[in-house]
Structures are given as C-alpha cells and as structure tokens.
C-alpha cells in the first residue's frame, strides 16, 4: 500500500480529479515561495484608538 498525500474525506474522487487538485496546489505553493512581501518602514498603525485618548479635553482644544 502506498502512502497518499491527499485524502478524500467524503465521496469518491477519480485519479484525474486528484491530479488536477494536486497540480493547482503545487502551482500555488511554487508561486508563494518565490514572492516574499517587502517589509514596510512602519510596523504600527498611523491612527490612534479612541479608547486610548485621555477622557478630558480643554474647552479651547483644537481636538474638539
């Protein structure tokens, strides 16, 4: 008995169907390994969360 990389959980898949899904998965894996996303200069968000702002703002504040 040979060990299989794919297993059909429900129903029955023909060998051609397994070959097609294997080809798709291999093509996606090959595409992913070659393209590494470049790192951006900033690792934090450029906006602030409202719950982290102080509760009181002076009446003459521009942040109104």
N, C-alpha and C positions, 0 to 999 in steps of 0.2 A: 504494500500500500504506500502510495506516495503522499507526502505532506503537501497540503494546498495552502496558498497564501490567502485565498478568498474562501468564504463560507457562505452559502445561501441559507438564510435563516428561515424563510418561508417560501414555499413554492418550489419550482424547478427551473433552473437556468441552463440553457443549452451551452455547449462549449464555445460557440460563436459569440454568444452574449457575454460570457466571462472574458473572452479575448478582447472584446470591444471595451468593456469597462476597465480592464487592465491597461489597455493602451491609453485610455483617457487619463487614468490615474498616474501612469508613468510620465506622460507628457506634462501634466501639471506639476509633478514633483521635479522634473528636469527644469521647467521654467522657473520654479520658485528658488531653486538652489543657486541659479546664476544671477538673479536680481536681488541685491540687498538694498534696502531702503537707506538713503543717505540720512545721517543724523543732522538734525536741525540745531541751531545755536541755542534755542531756548527749551528748557525741559518743564517749565511751569506755564500755566495759563496766563494770558495777558489781561485778564479781568479779575476782579475781586468778588468773593462771595459775600452776599448781603449780610449773612448771619455773623460774619467776622468783623463788620464795621462797628464802631462804637455806637452805643444807643443814643447818646446826646450830641446834637449839633447846635452850635450857637445860632441865634436868630439871624445874624449878619453873615453866616457862612454861605459860600457860593455853591456848596454841595447840596443845598436845599431839598 
